[in-house]
Amino acid sequence: MVVELSEVLNRLDESVTVLVLEGLADVFCFGADFAALREASLADTGTDAAAARIASRERSVALDPERLYDLWTRLVTGPFIVVSHVRGKATAGGVGFVAGSDIVIADETALFSLSELLFGLMPACVVPFLVRRIGFQRLHYMTLTTQPVGVAQAAAWGLVDAYEADSVSLLRTHLLRLRRVSRTGIARYKRFFAALGGSIEDDRAKALAANRQVFSDPENLAGIVRYVETGAFPWERV
């Protein structure tokens, strides 16, 4: 799945402004495939050397943390808006996809959990993305208790941005708005946001430079002039 999603990102052209991640109606994403890991482990302990080599290679691809981390980084930094539509369970690495999204829409069945410690693991790759959304202590609580967090609590913590029983309609409403946003503007904003250090004084130069850039862009200025003269927004035809 990581390989396929990476290929999807490679194929996105400049017309794509919104990417929606969506699972099944009852499961968004369970995280690592334990069944595949079991099969690879059994092959490793067998007598067939060729099967063992294949199993080892498949396991290394399936569980390569660098590929997964790089995929989530591309979601965070890419020149498009990533929307996760969560219904049902988002577990372990599934939470990483949610945390790496720009906007999270959910229905009332959504449940979020970090179950890694139950198996002696830890959500090492999830942590840098999730802490940006919910803060250290809430992440700490989810990791240590391993308990599922319901959608209302997730929304209060900032992991979910909006939820309704009919999340499909809610998603559609968001997409109607998001499709109007400039892809160039999205790319600039996400680069700017990623470069911020969190200090008002330290970020002053970056903010001023970014502000001057967008207000001197000929395309932006043309859109502003057109709006003043005609009342038409950039996405509207006169």
C-alpha positions as CSV (number, residue, x, y, z in Angstrom):
1,M,0.0,0.0,0.0
2,V,2.9,2.4,0.8
3,V,4.4,1.7,-2.6
4,E,1.1,2.2,-4.4
5,L,0.3,5.5,-2.5
6,S,3.8,6.8,-3.3
7,E,3.1,6.0,-7.0
8,V,-0.2,7.9,-6.8
9,L,1.7,11.0,-5.5
10,N,4.2,10.6,-8.4
11,R,1.4,10.7,-10.9
12,L,-0.4,13.7,-9.6
13,D,-0.3,16.5,-12.1
14,E,-0.5,20.3,-11.5
15,S,-4.3,20.3,-11.8
16,V,-4.7,18.3,-8.6
17,T,-5.4,20.5,-5.6
18,V,-7.1,18.0,-3.2
19,L,-6.2,14.4,-2.4
20,V,-8.6,12.3,-0.4
21,L,-7.5,9.3,1.7
22,E,-10.4,6.9,2.4
23,G,-10.7,3.4,3.7
24,L,-13.7,1.1,4.2
25,A,-16.9,2.0,5.9
26,D,-15.8,0.3,9.1
27,V,-12.0,0.4,8.9
28,F,-9.9,3.4,7.8
29,C,-6.5,1.7,8.3
30,F,-5.2,-0.9,10.7
31,G,-1.5,-0.2,10.3
32,A,1.1,-2.8,9.7
33,D,0.0,-6.1,8.3
34,F,0.7,-8.6,11.1
35,A,-0.5,-11.5,9.0
36,A,2.1,-10.8,6.4
37,L,4.7,-10.5,9.1
38,R,3.7,-13.9,10.5
39,E,4.0,-15.6,7.1
40,A,7.4,-14.1,6.6
41,S,8.5,-15.2,10.0
42,L,7.3,-18.8,9.4
43,A,9.2,-18.9,6.1
44,D,12.3,-17.6,7.8
45,T,12.2,-20.6,10.2
46,G,11.6,-23.1,7.4
47,T,14.1,-25.2,5.4
48,D,13.5,-23.6,2.0
49,A,16.3,-21.1,1.6
50,A,14.8,-19.5,-1.5
51,A,11.4,-19.0,0.3
52,A,13.3,-17.5,3.3
53,R,15.0,-15.0,1.1
54,I,11.8,-14.0,-0.6
55,A,10.0,-13.7,2.8
56,S,12.8,-11.5,4.1
57,R,12.7,-9.3,1.1
58,E,8.9,-8.9,1.3
59,R,9.1,-8.2,5.0
60,S,11.7,-5.5,4.5
61,V,9.5,-3.8,1.9
62,A,6.4,-4.1,3.9
63,L,7.9,-2.8,7.1
64,D,10.5,-0.4,5.8
65,P,10.0,2.6,8.1
66,E,11.8,5.0,5.8
67,R,9.4,4.5,3.0
68,L,6.4,5.1,5.3
69,Y,8.0,8.2,6.9
70,D,8.8,9.6,3.5
71,L,5.2,9.0,2.4
72,W,3.8,10.9,5.3
73,T,6.3,13.7,4.8
74,R,5.1,14.0,1.2
75,L,1.5,14.3,2.5
76,V,2.5,17.1,4.9
77,T,4.7,19.0,2.4
78,G,3.2,18.3,-1.0
79,P,1.6,21.1,-3.1
80,F,-1.9,19.8,-2.5
81,I,-4.5,19.5,0.3
82,V,-4.7,16.1,1.9
83,V,-8.0,15.1,3.4
84,S,-8.5,12.0,5.4
85,H,-12.1,10.7,5.5
86,V,-12.1,8.4,8.5
87,R,-14.9,5.9,9.3
88,G,-14.4,3.1,11.8
89,K,-11.0,2.2,13.1
90,A,-7.7,4.0,12.5
91,T,-5.0,2.1,14.4
92,A,-1.3,2.4,14.8
93,G,0.2,3.4,11.5
94,G,-3.3,4.3,10.4
95,V,-3.2,7.2,12.8
96,G,0.0,8.3,11.0
97,F,-1.9,8.8,7.8
98,V,-4.5,10.8,9.7
99,A,-1.8,12.9,11.5
100,G,-0.1,13.6,8.2
101,S,-3.3,15.0,6.6
102,D,-4.1,18.7,6.3
103,I,-7.8,18.1,7.1
104,V,-9.5,15.2,8.8
105,I,-13.2,14.5,8.3
106,A,-14.9,11.7,10.2
107,D,-18.2,10.1,11.0
108,E,-19.5,9.1,14.5
109,T,-18.0,5.6,14.3
110,A,-14.4,6.8,14.0
111,L,-12.0,5.4,16.6
112,F,-8.2,6.2,16.9
113,S,-5.7,4.2,18.8
114,L,-2.0,3.6,19.2
115,S,-1.8,-0.1,20.0
116,E,2.0,-0.6,19.5
117,L,3.0,-1.0,23.2
118,L,0.7,-4.0,23.5
119,F,3.2,-5.8,21.3
120,G,6.4,-4.3,22.7
121,L,6.5,-1.9,19.8
122,M,6.3,1.9,19.7
123,P,4.7,4.5,17.3
124,A,8.1,5.9,16.5
125,C,7.3,7.2,13.1
126,V,3.8,8.4,14.0
127,V,5.0,10.5,16.9
128,P,6.6,13.4,14.9
129,F,3.4,13.8,12.9
130,L,0.9,13.3,15.6
131,V,2.5,15.6,18.1
132,R,2.0,18.5,15.7
133,R,-1.8,17.9,15.9
134,I,-2.5,17.0,19.5
135,G,0.5,18.0,21.5
136,F,2.9,15.9,23.7
137,Q,0.8,14.9,26.6
138,R,-2.2,13.7,24.6
139,L,0.1,11.7,22.4
140,H,1.8,10.4,25.5
141,Y,-1.6,9.3,26.9
142,M,-2.6,7.6,23.7
143,T,0.7,5.8,23.5
144,L,0.8,4.6,27.1
145,T,-2.8,3.6,27.6
146,T,-3.3,2.1,24.0
147,Q,-7.0,2.8,24.5
148,P,-9.1,3.9,21.5
149,V,-10.1,7.5,21.4
150,G,-13.6,8.3,20.1
151,V,-14.4,10.9,17.5
152,A,-15.7,13.5,19.9
153,Q,-12.5,13.3,22.0
154,A,-10.4,13.3,18.9
155,A,-12.1,16.4,17.7
156,A,-11.6,18.2,21.0
157,W,-7.9,17.3,20.9
158,G,-7.5,18.6,17.3
159,L,-7.0,15.2,15.6
160,V,-10.3,15.5,13.8
161,D,-11.4,18.8,12.2
162,A,-15.1,18.1,11.6
163,Y,-17.4,15.1,12.0
164,E,-21.0,14.2,11.4
165,A,-23.1,11.1,11.2
166,D,-23.2,11.7,7.4
167,S,-19.5,12.2,6.8
168,V,-19.9,11.7,3.1
169,S,-22.0,14.8,2.8
170,L,-19.6,16.7,5.1
171,L,-16.7,15.6,2.9
172,R,-18.5,16.8,-0.2
173,T,-19.2,20.2,1.3
174,H,-15.5,20.6,2.1
175,L,-14.4,19.5,-1.3
176,L,-16.7,22.1,-3.0
177,R,-14.8,24.8,-1.1
178,L,-11.3,23.4,-1.3
179,R,-11.3,23.0,-5.1
180,R,-11.3,26.8,-5.4
181,V,-8.0,27.2,-3.7
182,S,-4.9,28.0,-5.8
183,R,-2.5,25.1,-6.1
184,T,0.4,27.5,-6.2
185,G,-0.9,29.2,-3.1
186,I,-1.2,25.8,-1.4
187,A,2.4,24.9,-2.2
188,R,3.7,28.3,-1.0
189,Y,1.7,28.1,2.2
190,K,2.8,24.6,3.1
191,R,6.5,25.4,2.4
192,F,6.2,28.5,4.6
193,F,4.5,26.7,7.4
194,A,7.0,23.8,7.4
195,A,9.9,26.4,7.7
196,L,8.5,28.1,10.8
197,G,10.3,27.5,14.0
198,G,7.6,28.6,16.5
199,S,9.2,31.8,17.7
200,I,7.6,35.1,16.7
201,E,10.9,36.9,16.5
202,D,12.8,34.1,14.8
203,D,10.0,33.7,12.2
204,R,9.7,37.4,11.5
205,A,12.0,37.4,8.4
206,K,10.3,34.3,6.9
207,A,6.8,35.9,7.4
208,L,7.8,39.2,5.8
209,A,9.5,37.5,2.9
210,A,6.5,35.2,2.2
211,N,4.1,38.1,2.5
212,R,6.1,40.2,-0.1
213,Q,6.3,37.2,-2.4
214,V,2.6,36.6,-2.6
215,F,1.7,40.3,-2.9
216,S,4.2,40.8,-5.8
217,D,3.1,37.7,-7.8
218,P,1.7,39.0,-11.1
219,E,-0.9,36.3,-11.2
220,N,-2.2,37.2,-7.7
221,L,-2.2,40.9,-8.5
222,A,-4.1,40.3,-11.8
223,G,-6.7,38.3,-9.8
224,I,-7.0,41.1,-7.2
225,V,-7.4,43.8,-9.9
226,R,-10.0,41.6,-11.7
227,Y,-12.0,41.2,-8.4
228,V,-12.0,44.9,-7.7
229,E,-13.1,45.8,-11.2
230,T,-15.7,43.0,-11.8
231,G,-16.4,41.4,-8.4
232,A,-15.4,38.0,-9.9
233,F,-13.3,35.7,-7.8
234,P,-10.2,34.0,-9.5
235,W,-12.1,30.8,-10.1
236,E,-15.1,32.5,-11.7
237,R,-15.6,33.3,-15.4
238,V,-16.7,36.7,-16.3
